[in-house]
Amino acid sequence: MSLQQSESRRDIKVLCVGIEAVALLAGLHQRIFAQYEWWNEESFQQILAMFGVRASVAYREDEAEGVLPVGFIVSRHVAGEAEILSLGVLPEERRRGIARCLMQDVVQYAKAHQENIFLEVRVSNDAACTLYQEFGFQSSGLRRGYYSDGEDALILSLFY
């Protein structure tokens, strides 16, 4: 497996994956978003088949356990715009810079292709909002009742 090393964490590698990773992505998504609606393998097959979709998985190297998948990001890049569709890190791996590594991967890709980036985030997700602000995202709107549990979503944008 060829892994791209993150600039911010030596033990974290980010690998762009394709349709062969649907089971891995679905498993991660279920573990990360267990309390919400999560995407199954069929969902990931449909999403990854869409034009312009890009998925990456973060792996942590552990001397005892080997290379472990710890998070993912899925984005869509079309017509000069990128949208982050989903980003997640395993609960036991959070607050260690992994989401930052995954965001860095998408932001670098979008910047290289001169794409503006958009995303939705739960208004209650303070950690994610802080991370996005660190990358320069600005609030550009609110989607009321966006999530299945009725929670609102902030719309965030990063323009290049």
Secondary structure per residue as TSV (DSSP state, phi and psi in degrees):
chain	resnum	aa	ss	phi	psi
A	1	M	-	360.0	126.7
A	2	S	-	-94.5	116.7
A	3	L	-	-111.9	139.2
A	4	Q	E	-91.5	122.1
A	5	Q	E	-75.6	136.8
A	6	S	-	-71.4	146.9
A	7	E	S	-72.5	-24.8
A	8	S	S	-98.2	-18.0
A	9	R	-	-140.5	120.2
A	10	R	T	-70.4	-28.5
A	11	D	T	-89.0	-0.8
A	12	I	E	-109.7	129.8
A	13	K	E	-120.4	146.0
A	14	V	E	-118.9	127.6
A	15	L	E	-123.9	126.9
A	16	C	E	-72.8	130.5
A	17	V	E	-123.7	164.9
A	18	G	-	-126.4	-154.4
A	19	I	G	-58.5	-25.3
A	20	E	G	-65.4	-14.5
A	21	A	G	-103.0	15.1
A	22	V	H	-59.7	-40.9
A	23	A	H	-66.1	-42.5
A	24	L	H	-62.1	-48.9
A	25	L	H	-61.7	-43.8
A	26	A	H	-64.1	-40.5
A	27	G	H	-63.7	-44.1
A	28	L	H	-62.8	-46.3
A	29	H	H	-59.7	-43.1
A	30	Q	H	-63.7	-43.6
A	31	R	H	-67.0	-37.2
A	32	I	H	-77.5	-40.9
A	33	F	S	-110.6	33.8
A	34	A	T	-56.4	-34.0
A	35	Q	T	-82.1	-7.7
A	36	Y	S	-118.9	-171.3
A	37	E	-	-75.5	131.2
A	38	W	-	-118.0	158.7
A	39	W	-	-90.1	133.3
A	40	N	-	-92.9	-177.1
A	41	E	H	-60.0	-40.9
A	42	E	H	-61.5	-41.3
A	43	S	H	-60.2	-45.9
A	44	F	H	-66.8	-36.1
A	45	Q	H	-59.8	-44.9
A	46	Q	H	-66.1	-43.0
A	47	I	H	-66.9	-46.5
A	48	L	H	-68.3	-20.0
A	49	A	H	-80.2	-14.0
A	50	M	S	-69.8	145.8
A	51	F	T	-59.8	133.9
A	52	G	T	81.8	3.7
A	53	V	E	-81.9	138.5
A	54	R	E	-132.9	132.4
A	55	A	E	-127.1	141.5
A	56	S	E	-134.0	147.5
A	57	V	E	-118.7	137.9
A	58	A	E	-94.4	133.8
A	59	Y	E	-120.5	140.0
A	60	R	E	-110.2	130.9
A	61	E	E	-88.0	126.6
A	62	D	E	-125.7	128.0
A	63	E	T	-57.4	-40.1
A	64	A	T	-82.1	-38.5
A	65	E	T	-103.8	-9.0
A	66	G	E	88.2	-146.4
A	67	V	E	-94.1	119.4
A	68	L	E	-116.1	130.1
A	69	P	E	-72.4	129.0
A	70	V	E	-126.1	-7.7
A	71	G	E	-175.8	173.5
A	72	F	E	-155.0	164.2
A	73	I	E	-143.8	139.9
A	74	V	E	-126.1	128.9
A	75	S	E	-136.2	159.3
A	76	R	E	-124.0	132.3
A	77	H	E	-123.2	107.0
A	78	V	E	-145.1	135.2
A	79	A	T	52.5	44.6
A	80	G	T	79.2	9.1
A	81	E	E	-130.4	148.6
A	82	A	E	-123.3	141.7
A	83	E	E	-127.0	128.4
A	84	I	E	-83.3	114.3
A	85	L	E	-84.6	-36.9
A	86	S	E	-161.5	142.7
A	87	L	E	-144.0	130.5
A	88	G	E	-155.5	151.2
A	89	V	E	-130.7	138.4
A	90	L	-	-53.4	139.4
A	91	P	G	-52.1	-40.6
A	92	E	G	-75.1	-7.0
A	93	E	G	-109.8	1.7
A	94	R	-	-72.0	160.7
A	95	R	S	66.3	30.1
A	96	R	S	-125.3	11.4
A	97	G	S	87.7	6.5
A	98	I	H	-71.1	-44.2
A	99	A	H	-60.8	-36.6
A	100	R	H	-61.7	-42.4
A	101	C	H	-61.9	-42.7
A	102	L	H	-67.1	-42.7
A	103	M	H	-63.0	-41.3
A	104	Q	H	-57.4	-40.5
A	105	D	H	-59.6	-48.3
A	106	V	H	-72.4	-42.5
A	107	V	H	-62.7	-42.5
A	108	Q	H	-62.7	-42.3
A	109	Y	H	-63.3	-47.8
A	110	A	H	-64.3	-41.9
A	111	K	H	-63.0	-41.6
A	112	A	H	-63.2	-27.7
A	113	H	T	-102.9	11.7
A	114	Q	T	52.0	49.1
A	115	E	-	-106.9	136.4
A	116	N	E	-76.8	150.2
A	117	I	E	-119.0	138.4
A	118	F	E	-129.2	154.3
A	119	L	E	-161.6	163.2
A	120	E	E	-114.8	144.9
A	121	V	E	-142.9	142.7
A	122	R	E	-56.5	135.8
A	123	V	T	-61.4	-25.3
A	124	S	T	-84.5	-5.8
A	125	N	-	-88.8	77.3
A	126	D	H	-60.9	-40.0
A	127	A	H	-62.1	-44.9
A	128	A	H	-65.9	-43.3
A	129	C	H	-59.3	-41.5
A	130	T	H	-62.8	-44.5
A	131	L	H	-59.2	-48.4
A	132	Y	H	-62.5	-38.7
A	133	Q	H	-63.6	-36.7
A	134	E	H	-62.2	-28.7
A	135	F	T	-85.1	-6.0
A	136	G	T	99.9	7.5
A	137	F	-	-65.9	144.3
A	138	Q	E	-121.0	147.2
A	139	S	E	-69.9	131.6
A	140	S	E	-127.4	8.2
A	141	G	E	163.1	-179.1
A	142	L	E	-139.3	133.8
A	143	R	E	-107.8	107.4
A	144	R	T	-71.8	132.5
A	145	G	T	63.6	28.1
A	146	Y	-	-63.1	-40.7
A	147	Y	S	-88.6	156.9
A	148	S	T	-60.1	-24.5
A	149	D	T	-87.7	5.1
A	150	G	S	91.7	-4.4
A	151	E	-	-68.9	146.2
A	152	D	-	-77.7	158.2
A	153	A	E	-121.9	136.5
A	154	L	E	-81.1	140.0
A	155	I	E	-98.2	122.7
A	156	L	E	-116.1	147.4
A	157	S	E	-135.4	146.5
A	158	L	E	-133.1	118.2
A	159	F	-	-105.7	138.3
A	160	Y	-	-117.2	360.0
